[in-house]
């Protein structure tokens, strides 16, 4: 195995690494954003109506169990896209994000204290305003926790797209395997891990910044 480790290969391929990293971020993060936007109204409906919850939450669990490669290969058959279309990766990632976040959003909204909802109703909040001004802010910590899991999962699963010719850092792994180049594979895996950890830390930081009352509560408990 070629172990051109590590600096010569890195120096010769910085442009390739940067391009693959940009593709990876685009492939992974856009579906997470779409999944979050879709999950919020679905989770709200599931928390509001038990019949909807009875269908959506188990369905989300079933969708998440579908193997990623199987779902990626099914998308062209269902949507009529080309084999190397980025949508073939992004649609499954959006589905996985929705599957993860629907339960998180539902659980978070159901956990909002009843006396808080009663107080919001007493001052005349309509359901939509109550959701935006009361329920959603209180649910943010749980939603952010689910979003962190979904984002790290998406960063990992995006690599599977390289098996059908879709770019990203996964393409460096498959290329390194074909060329018997261990450095190329290790660099790609390390970058995926580092990016996932950085994004996870950023989400944790943002979640704490937009929920200052949770920090105050933690400080008071100490």
Buried (B, 14 or more C-beta within 10 A) or exposed (E): EEEEEBEEBBEEBEEEBEBBBEBBBBBBBBBBEBBBEBBBEBBBBBBBEEEBBEEBBEEBEEBBEBEBBEBBBBBBEEEEBEEEBBBBBBBBBBBBBBBBBBBBBBBBBBEBEEEEBEEBEEEEBEEEEBBEEBBBBBBBBBBBBBBBBBBBBBBBBBBBBBBBEBBBBBBBBBBBEEEEBBBBBBBBBEBBEEBBEEBBEEBEEEBBEEBEEBEEEEEEEE
